[in-house]
């Protein structure tokens, strides 16, 4: 049975229980500033395998390793000059770097999907940092949901998708950012592998050069890069200028499109058209609409700032997928 801890009143007890579970090779639902993660000991091959099993995740899709500090991350990855510059500016925080992995670190091969690189970040969420300090080993923590489904931004989302496959869940309320980390490859010229909570423009300003787009391929070299991902159960129609009969509406901005009054349900990412608010609400909104069982029409989102990350998730959610 899953142990559930409200961290505003049970912080010490929750950290102790979660640390014990991780040391025993069990899975933990933990909050980060981006989304809730499904955590396991990154050095325990069996524990990492349990994540793939719980999420029904393809084993060629690598995981993000979470380290307690920049120094700890550098012991696992060769960041290079650009990576170290980005780490100094954005860590702790919602930026993941894909860099050559160091040898002899003990990181499970499954965590990197057999690649010579490692995806790594230092989270800023205080509970995630306390847990990392308590266990004294890196934690892999992909989003705590079934693979390909909408990411978990609340503890109840973790329970809904994964149930008793998780030994302990630490509940700190809604994730503050609500969208995953930005992923940058720093092997050679920096490449944007996944838009996320750190805007592309901020990263380009930090390194003084444009980011290259990721080349298309069949095997992902970063988490969350499968073509179909973050998907609701039904269909999702993008850039909808009107709502068709029988559809629900994922709204953005103050003005609703024709047909909204007769839609099955309406959930707004941000009535004010604020991209930060929209990013924080994205996955909860998709889950809420998905509960109605109707196709979803999504209004257009600007392709700038956090809009790049939001649109990336929406396009993946709308992509054709195997049933």
N, C-alpha and C positions, 0 to 999 in steps of 0.2 A: 504494500500500500504506500502511496506517495505521501511523504511528509511535507506539509505546507506551512511556510512561515511568513507572517506579516512583518516586514523588516522595520517598520516604524516602532514596533513594540517588542519584537523578538530577534533583534539583530545579532546579539552574541550567540544565542542558542541556534539561530539559523546558520551562521557562519560555521559553527562547530559541527553541526549535522552535515552540512554540504561538504566541508573538508573531509570528514570521515567517509562520506559516500564516494568522493572522488578517489581517495586513497585506496578504497576497496574495489575500484574499477567500475563503479556505478555511474549513472548519468544524472546530471543536475540541471535544472532550469534556472538560469541566472540572468539578472538584469544587466544590460549594458546601456550606454547612452543612445545607441542606435536602435536595436531591437533586442528581444529576449533571446539568449543563446542556449543551446543544448550543449552543456559542458562535459568534457571528459579529460582524463589525464592524457596529455599529448604524447607521453612516452610509453603508454600502455597500449600495445597493439590490439589486445582483446577489447579494451574499453573504446578505442577508436572504431573498431569494427562494429561495436554495439550501436554507435551513432548512426552508421550507415544502415544498419538493420532497422533501428527505430524510425528513422526518417524515410526509409525505402529509397535511399540515395544511391545513384550510380557510383561505383567505386573508382571511376576515372575522374570524378569531380572533386578537386582538392578542398581542404578545409583551411580556415584561418586559425593560426596559432596566436593565442593571446599571452603576452608576456607582462610581468609585473612592472618593468621599467625599461627605459631606453637601453640601459647597460645590459639588461638581461636579453633584450631583443638582439643586440649586437653579438652576443655570444652564440646566437642561433643562425644568424644571417650575415652575409657580407653586403652591407648596404651601399658601399661606394660613396663617392663625394656627394652626388645628387640625393641619394637616399638619406645620408646623414643630415643634409641640409633640410630635407622635408621632415625628418624625425625631430630635429631640433625645433622646428616651427610648429608642427601639428601633433606631436605626441606629448602627453597622453591625449588621445582624441580619435575621431572617426575616420582615420586614414589607414589603409592597409597597404603595405609595400610587398611586392613580389620580388625577391632577390635570391641570388645563389645561396643555397643552404650550406652551412658549415658541416664538416664531417665530425662524427663522434659525439653528437649532441644528445643522442638517445631518442630523438623524435621518431615516432612510429612511421614506417614507410607509407602506411595507409593515409596518414594525415596529409602527406604531400602527393598522394596518388602516384607514387613512384617517380615523380619528377625530380630534377636536380635543383629546383627552386623551392622556396618556402614562402607562403603568404603569411605575413606577420603584422600585428599591431599591438599597441599599448593602449588599453581602454582608459577612459577618464572616469567612468562611473565608480563612485566610492565603494559600493558593495562588491563589484567585480574586482577592484584593486585589493580590498580586504581579503577576499577569498584567495586570490593569487598569492598574497603574502602569507596566508595561513598554510597553504599546501606546499609552497616553495618549489613548484614545478609548473611549466607552461600548461595552459589549458586550451584545447581545441573547442570552439564554440560556434558552430554554424547556427543559423536561425532555428529556433525551437518549434518547428512545424514540419509536417510531412513534405518531402522533397517535391518541388514544383508548385506547392500551394502557397497561399498568402502568408507572409511572414508574421511572426507573433510579436505584438507590441504591448500585450498585457499578459499577466500570469494566467488568466482564464483561457487565453488562446493556446497556451502551452498544454493545459489540461485537456482542452477540447481535441487537439490533434494527437497528443502523445500519451495521455492518460497515465497508467501505472508503469509505463516503460521508463518513467523518470522517477528516481528515488526521492529527490528533494527538489522543491520549487521555492525560490526566494522571491517574494512579491514586494516590489517597491512602487506599485502603481504603473501608470502608462509610461512607456519609454519617452524620454524627453525629445529626441530627434525623430524617431519613428521611421527612419529609413536607413538602409545599411551604409557601411563605410564605403568611401571612394577607394578604388583599388588602382594602384599605379605600379607598373613593372619598372624596375630600375636595373635591368640587365641591358647594358648599352644605352641607347637613347630612351628617355622615359616615355612610356606608353600608357595611355588611359585604357585600362581593361574593363572598368566598370564605373560609371558615374555614381556619385553617392553624396553623403552628407557634407563633404568638403567640396565646394564648387570648383570646377575645372579652372575658372579664371584665377582663383586664389592660389592654386598650385602653380599655374604658369607664371604668375607674378613672383612667386617665391623662388622659382628656379631660373627665371629670366629667359625662358624659351617655350615655344609651343609644345604641347603634348601630341605625340603621334597617335592616331586611332589604332585600335587592335585589328590585326589581320583576321579575317574570317577563317574558321577551321572546324574540324569535326570534334577535336578533343579539347575541352576547356583547360586553360592553364591558370584559371582563377575561379574562386567560388562565385556562384551566381551568374555564370556566363553561358549556361545552356540557353538555346534559342527559346524554348518554352519554359517559363519559370514564373513564380509568384502568381499562379493561376487560380482564379475562382473555379467553381464546379461547372458553371455554364459559360456561355460565350460572352465576349467583351468586344464592343464596337467602339473604335477610337474616333476622335475628332468629330463627334456627333453634333450637328447643327440643329437637329430636331430629334424628338423622342418618338419612336415608332410604337404602335399599339402593342401592349404586352411587355414592354421594356421597363427596367428601372433606370434611374439616372444618377450618374456620378457627376455632380455639379462642381463648377469652379467659377468664382466671381459673382457679382451682384445680380446679374441678369440671367434668368433661366430661358432655355430655348423653347420654341413651339412644341406643344405636346407634353410639357412637364406636368401640367395640372392633371393629366390623365395617366401618368406613369404609375407603375406598380409601387414604387418607392423612390424617394429622393434622399440622397445623402450628399452634403456639400463638403468638399475638401477645405474650402475657405470662401465664405461669402464675400470677404473683402478682397479676394484675389491675391492673398499673401502666400508666396511660395513656401516659406518656412512653415507656416501653419498647414499648408496643403501636404507637405512632405511628412509632417508628424502625424497627420490624420489618414494617410493613404491606405495603409493595410487594414486599419480598423474599419474604414469606410467600405473597402472591398468585402471584408468579412460580413459586415452588416447587410450589404446589398445581396450578397450571396445567400444569406439566410432566407431571402424571399423566393429563391428558386427561379427567378426570371432572368432573361438576357440583360446585360448591362450596357447602356450607352454612356460613354465618357465624353464630356465636353473637352474642347481643345485646351491644352496647357502650353504656356510660352516655352520655347526652346532656348532658355537662358538660365544661368545660375542653377538653383536647385531644380528648375524645370527640366534640365537635362536628365537628372536622376529619376524624377517622377515619370517622365515619358519613356525612359529606358525600361522601368518596371512595368508600365502599362503595355508597351509593345510586347514584352516577353509574356505578360499575362494573356495577351490577345493572340499570341502565335498558335498555329495549329499544333496539336499534340496528340500523342497516341492515347487511346482509351482502353 
